[in-house]
Amino acid sequence: MILPVLLVLVLGVAAAALVKLAFLPDVADAAPSGPTAQISDPLTVVERGSIVNELSIDGTIARDEAYAVRSETDGTVTAVHVAEGATVKKGQLLLTIRQTYPVRMIDLRAPEAGEVSEIALVKGQLSSIGSEVMTLSPARHHVLATVQPTQLYRLVDAPSQAAVSISGGPAPFTCSGVRVQIAEDGTASLRCAVPADQKVFAGLPAVVDLALGKVDDALVVPVTAVKGGAGSGVVWIDEGDGTEPVERAVELGVNDGAMVEVVDGLAEGDSIRQYVPGFAVRDEEKCYDDGAGGEYCETGSTW
């Protein structure tokens, strides 16, 4: 009888212990602890370096726009010397007009090489000064490249010439008359003229390379640290005493899209915030198994 009683007591104690562990854990009174970590804005130090501001833009070879050839006198057309779609040389005779007063024969010649179309006059028809005679599509070409809005400030002082490369085409050549044009819808593009002696074809893809500036041994900071960027901006100086960073205006120079030259406002060794307040920092891409043998990747941004 003793053994069964002992067995019942042991089982009872074990059951009571399990109940306490499961439903009545030990609780120690402790004061709530404050935060043990502090988030701080990353800083960067102003240092010396070199910046080469080069910009490559994808473009296309295009033919220059056609324009109207106009009559230079009042009179009657006595002869049309070209046919629709004809290719003409500079100075080639297009048509002859018998001037009304004083009476004489006037020859109208091609102002440049190209193709004629939309011939508006025929023999015996009256012509007046300034009236459209025909359309001339010049044998000239240009490069047209789309410019992203963020690149516009880098092109403010763009050089007048650029290097053009055509994949599978001739050696790189220089185009002239570089200019930025903005359409009514806000689309920006860069245009430059192809040399007359350069053999090209409309529709060919091309790359335009521009040398926008270079500096050596200059004070440089990341563009992410500057609010602004076209000649002037603002940075946030860290005094190193735990106080809030202080705004400071700076004068800026050459910018390569990643680093920018500081002409005035900072000294070598100054500590500044690496990111402008509100600047979005792209997180590292993270990929997950999608359960179907592939991957799903996503990125986020923090401020």
C-alpha angles and dihedrals in degrees: 000000000000094000097053090048092051090048091053091049093050092049091048093052091048092050092049090051092051091050091052093049092048102043108014109045119176111268119198118200109238133165113248110262122230125234113299097197133052127205113224131184113254115251134209131199124233108243141166123264147132127270127197111191106205125157128194119194128185114234146158135241110244135178118247117259120274119243139191122265108216134206117255098202147028115256149086125301109242098176141007109208101188135055131225110285095013120152111231137188127228109282094016114147112257104174143335124234127195102224115227099218125045090017112239141124116265122196118209112207135191111269090211142349118291145096125300125220141156094042103196102188135062132190112292095021121127118247129199132198111276097012117136112259101176142324123262123203103200122225089237128113137196139188118246119193129179114239121209115229091242090059097056097088090050088057097051092102097027116161121252092242135053138181116248125201125190118196109239090002136099126312115290112283137191122256120199138209095046111192138159117230127190121205125218090260090057096255111145126208139173120228134188135167123254113227113260093237094052114102110224138147130223113256098031114136114240140179121225116207119195127189102212101173148312135215132181130203092009131146106262136183133175115274087233089069095057129076104209123014111192104097096315140036148152130257132184115239119210111212093195094233097102095260124126116280115264124228117242130183116231137187114233135206135173116013125192096183094261104046130027131202116242109213097178139000102053138066130213110275096026113142116226138169111275093217132042111241107272094020111143114233113202114233123225113273114259123201130200136188108259092205093243100083095275140086135254116206129189139173131199139194131232129197 
